[in-house]
Amino acid sequence: MRNLCLLACLCAPLAMAESLVKVAPHSLLRLPTHASTLQLDRLEIADHASLLLPANLSELRVGELRMGRDAHIGIAPSETAFRLDVAQGEIAEGSHIGARGAPGNYDRPASAGRTLALRLEQVQVESLSIDARGGRGTPGYRGLDGAKGQPAGCLWGDAGRGYDGQNGGDGQDGAPGGKVRLEVPADFPVERIQIRLEGGAGGPAGEPGEGGPGGAAKGCLLYRADGAAKGRPGQPGQPGAQGAEGQLEVVRFE
């Protein structure tokens, strides 16, 4: 029993600390949580500071939120929807919430802007931008260069022409913008919130491969064997298309 009481005493301060998160001015903090949901009594993000939320976090409830000038909340890309509920607080000018999709690469395709639900109850907002654009598409592969032609020989004849370069690959389409649900009081000035929902840009076209060099000339005893022409370069690929526009839903409550 005494050990259990000691353990409770040691854990209590940590639980109290977790109910308040502060990010100092001009600094960055990655929220250290492995839970999918989290509740904070107070969240303070000072001027020009950033708070990064991990991809596994799907719901954050905040009793009081204070965002300073140009403060930033970054929400990691994920296919799981994210919800942020704020009971009261103040959001200063230039504040920003980022929920963009990740750009594509050769290991994985681009991801869509994150599905986001934001509920602001008694919150004063000077200006707030929300970025839920889709990720840029994967670039096309560069075509391989053509191989070198066979050199000329005094005994085996003419040089071989260089091999043609391969065509570049097509860029992949950009990912769609996210789906944002904004829940605010009936008299809330929605015009103070700017939301970007564009689909991601298409991946650039792959560059063509160069034509291979022709076979080299050869000086022989009685004559000279000419070299051969260079191979033709490949064709560039096609750029990917821009992703689809995201969706915005504004819900007003009393």
Buried (B, 14 or more C-beta within 10 A) or exposed (E): EEEEEEEEEEEEEEEEEBEEBBBEEEEEBEBEBEEEEBEBBBBBBBBBBBBBBBBEBBBBBBBBBBBBBBBBBBBBBBEEBBBBBBBBBBBBBBBBBBBBBBBBEEEEBBBBBBBBBBBBBEBEBEBBBBBBBBBBBBBBBBBBBBBBBBBBEEEEEBBBBBBBBBBBBBBBBBBBBBBBBBBBEEEBEEEBBEBBBBBBBBBBBBBBBBBBBBBBBBEEEEEEBBBBBBBBBBBBBBBBBBBBEBBBEEEEEE
